[in-house]
């Protein structure tokens, strides 16, 4: 059964490959809302975070509506978004009154849109960076990346990573190299920051690989803040319910975390966490 699921997922990944133009520059293209203060930056003892892969940014209006409902219950300080284009990021930022940093990794010729990761926040964002992950998918030379920025909120500086790693269409060894790249960069920069937040879609379709990813982070001084959330995505009409989406950090303690499973705007669930400084 496990082998059959792997084969099905691999074939879907193989035949869904698209023609892409890869952006190889480390500093462009880049879209941001520039440096401006939006919300109250008074001190706080906690940070509310959501990581969410909004599939191909196709149901943006529905995603905005869902986010607004969540904001009524708990104001969110930082969103980490994957599979985004600049139009979707700008719409969410406008709808929720947020600053944003968006760095695409490729242009999808089929959808005629950029695709990449974003950070949105009620604070300000400085020092934008794009970390291009090792290895290209052999089918279309697609690369994956991490959008990195320094978020200033609650009178604190937080180094924030929005991550999207490769699917099972790439070998486990190569995907492991991508995780190592994120962990190494996070470690390298941690000496400059008391608070580090790393989250996103790690495409861990099977439990063994999920455990490997968690071990890489935890053995290098990061904490898995969403360890009790359970499945974060659905595929194959609900037959496959993997843990794909994670929040790791340094300098925080998790107060609460859960997946929002009534969300309809993607095949991933938004994953929420309250972290205490």
C-alpha positions in Angstrom: 0.0 0.0 0.0 2.8 2.4 0.9 4.6 1.7 -2.3 1.5 2.2 -4.4 0.9 5.6 -2.7 4.4 6.6 -3.4 4.1 5.5 -7.1 0.8 7.5 -7.5 2.3 10.6 -5.9 5.4 10.3 -8.1 3.4 9.9 -11.3 1.3 12.9 -10.4 4.4 15.0 -9.8 5.9 13.8 -13.0 3.0 14.6 -15.3 2.1 17.9 -13.6 5.5 19.4 -14.4 5.2 22.8 -16.0 7.5 24.9 -18.2 9.3 27.4 -16.0 11.8 30.2 -16.2 14.1 30.0 -13.3 15.2 33.3 -11.5 18.9 32.6 -10.6 19.7 36.1 -9.3 20.0 36.2 -5.5 18.5 39.7 -5.2 15.8 39.9 -7.9 13.1 40.0 -8.8 11.8 41.2 -5.4 8.5 42.7 -4.4 7.9 44.5 -1.0 5.8 47.1 0.6 8.9 49.1 1.6 9.6 50.1 5.1 6.5 51.4 6.9 4.9 50.8 10.2 1.3 49.6 10.0 0.2 48.3 13.4 0.8 49.0 17.0 4.4 47.9 17.8 4.0 48.0 21.6 5.8 45.2 23.5 4.1 41.9 23.7 5.0 38.6 25.4 3.8 36.4 22.4 3.8 36.2 18.6 0.9 34.7 16.5 2.1 33.0 13.3 0.5 31.2 10.4 2.2 29.2 7.7 0.1 28.4 4.6 0.7 27.0 1.1 -2.1 28.6 -0.9 -2.1 26.3 -3.9 -0.8 28.2 -6.9 -2.4 31.3 -5.4 -5.6 30.4 -7.2 -8.2 31.0 -4.5 -6.9 34.2 -3.1 -10.3 35.9 -2.4 -11.4 32.8 -0.4 -8.1 32.7 1.4 -8.5 36.4 2.3 -12.0 35.7 3.6 -10.7 32.8 5.7 -7.8 34.8 7.1 -10.2 37.6 8.1 -12.3 35.2 10.0 -9.2 34.0 11.8 -8.1 37.6 12.5 -11.4 38.2 14.3 -10.5 35.5 16.8 -6.8 36.0 17.0 -4.8 38.8 15.3 -1.9 37.3 13.4 1.5 39.0 13.6 3.3 37.0 10.8 2.1 35.0 7.8 4.5 32.7 5.9 3.0 31.9 2.5 4.1 29.6 -0.3 3.2 29.1 -4.0 2.4 32.8 -4.3 2.5 35.4 -7.0 2.8 39.1 -6.5 -0.8 39.8 -7.2 -2.0 37.4 -4.6 0.5 38.7 -2.0 -0.5 42.3 -2.7 -4.2 41.4 -2.4 -3.7 39.7 0.9 -1.5 42.5 2.3 -4.1 45.1 1.2 -7.0 43.1 2.6 -5.4 42.5 6.0 -3.3 45.8 6.2 0.1 44.1 6.3 3.6 44.7 5.1 5.0 42.1 2.8 8.2 40.7 1.2 7.7 38.4 -1.8 10.6 36.8 -3.8 9.7 34.5 -6.7 11.9 31.7 -7.7 10.4 31.1 -11.2 7.9 32.3 -13.8 5.3 29.6 -14.7 4.7 29.8 -18.4 1.5 27.8 -18.2 -0.1 30.0 -15.5 1.7 33.1 -16.8 2.5 34.0 -13.2 5.5 34.1 -10.9 5.7 31.6 -8.2 7.6 31.9 -4.8 7.4 32.5 -1.1 6.3 35.5 0.9 6.4 36.9 4.4 3.6 39.2 5.6 3.5 41.0 8.9 2.0 43.8 11.0 5.6 44.8 11.7 8.3 46.0 9.3 10.6 43.9 7.1 14.2 44.6 6.5 17.3 42.9 4.9 15.5 40.7 2.3 17.3 37.6 1.0 16.6 34.7 -1.3 18.2 31.4 -0.4 18.2 29.2 -3.5 18.1 25.6 -2.5 20.4 23.0 -4.0 19.4 20.7 -6.9 17.0 21.2 -9.8 14.1 18.9 -10.6 15.2 16.9 -13.6 11.9 17.1 -15.4 11.8 20.8 -15.9 14.9 22.2 -14.0 12.6 23.8 -11.3 14.4 25.1 -8.3 13.1 25.8 -4.8 13.9 28.7 -2.5 13.5 30.4 0.9 12.4 34.0 1.3 14.2 35.5 4.3 13.7 38.8 6.1 14.2 40.5 9.4 10.8 41.3 10.9 10.7 44.1 13.5 7.6 43.7 15.7 6.8 44.1 19.4 10.1 46.0 19.7 12.0 42.8 18.8 13.9 41.6 15.8 13.0 38.2 14.4 14.8 36.4 11.5 12.0 34.8 9.5 12.2 32.1 6.8 9.4 31.2 4.4 10.4 27.8 3.0 9.2 25.5 0.2 11.2 22.4 -0.5 10.9 19.8 -3.3 8.3 17.0 -3.6 8.9 13.2 -3.9 9.7 13.8 -7.6 13.2 14.4 -6.3 15.3 11.8 -4.5 15.2 11.8 -0.7 19.0 12.4 -0.6 18.6 15.6 -2.7 15.6 16.8 -0.7 17.7 16.2 2.5 20.4 18.4 1.0 17.8 21.2 0.7 16.9 20.8 4.4 20.5 20.8 5.3 20.9 24.1 3.4 18.1 25.7 5.4 19.3 24.4 8.7 22.9 25.5 8.0 21.8 29.0 7.0 19.6 29.3 10.0 22.4 28.2 12.3 24.8 30.6 10.7 22.5 33.6 11.2 21.3 32.6 14.6 24.3 34.1 16.2 23.0 37.5 15.2 19.4 37.0 16.4 17.8 36.0 19.6 14.7 35.0 17.8 14.6 32.8 14.6 11.4 31.5 12.9 11.5 29.0 10.1 8.3 27.7 8.6 6.6 26.5 5.4 5.9 23.5 3.2 8.6 20.8 3.5 6.7 18.3 1.3 7.2 15.4 3.8 4.7 13.0 2.2 5.8 10.0 4.3 6.4 9.7 8.1 10.0 8.4 7.8 11.1 11.5 5.8 9.1 13.7 8.2 11.1 12.3 11.1 14.3 12.9 9.2 13.4 16.6 8.6 12.4 17.1 12.3 15.6 15.5 13.5 17.8 17.7 11.3 16.3 20.8 12.9 16.0 19.6 16.4 19.6 18.2 16.5 20.8 21.6 15.5 19.1 23.6 18.2 15.7 24.4 16.7 12.4 23.4 18.3 9.5 21.9 16.4 6.7 24.2 17.6 3.9 22.4 15.7 4.7 18.9 16.8 1.2 18.2 18.1 -0.7 19.6 15.1 -1.0 16.4 13.1 -1.7 16.3 9.4 -1.5 19.6 7.5 -2.5 18.7 4.0 -4.7 16.4 2.0 -4.3 14.6 -1.3 -5.7 11.8 -3.4 -9.3 12.7 -2.3 -8.2 12.5 1.3 -6.5 9.1 1.1 -3.1 10.8 1.8 -3.0 13.2 4.8 0.7 14.1 5.4 2.4 16.4 7.7 3.8 18.8 5.1 3.9 22.2 6.9 6.0 23.0 9.9 7.1 25.8 12.2 10.6 25.6 13.8 12.2 28.2 15.9 14.8 29.4 18.4 14.1 31.7 21.3 10.4 30.9 21.6 8.2 28.6 23.6 5.0 27.2 22.0 1.8 28.2 23.8 -0.7 26.8 21.3 -0.7 25.3 17.8 -3.2 23.7 15.4 -4.2 23.2 11.8 -7.3 25.0 10.5 -8.9 22.0 8.8 -12.1 23.7 7.7 -10.1 25.8 5.3 -11.2 25.4 1.6 -8.8 27.7 -0.2 -6.0 25.1 -0.7 -5.0 21.5 -0.5 -2.9 22.5 2.5 -4.4 23.7 5.9 -3.2 26.9 7.4 -1.1 26.1 10.5 -1.3 28.4 13.4 0.9 28.8 16.4 1.2 31.2 19.4 4.8 31.5 20.5 6.0 33.1 23.7 9.1 35.2 23.7 
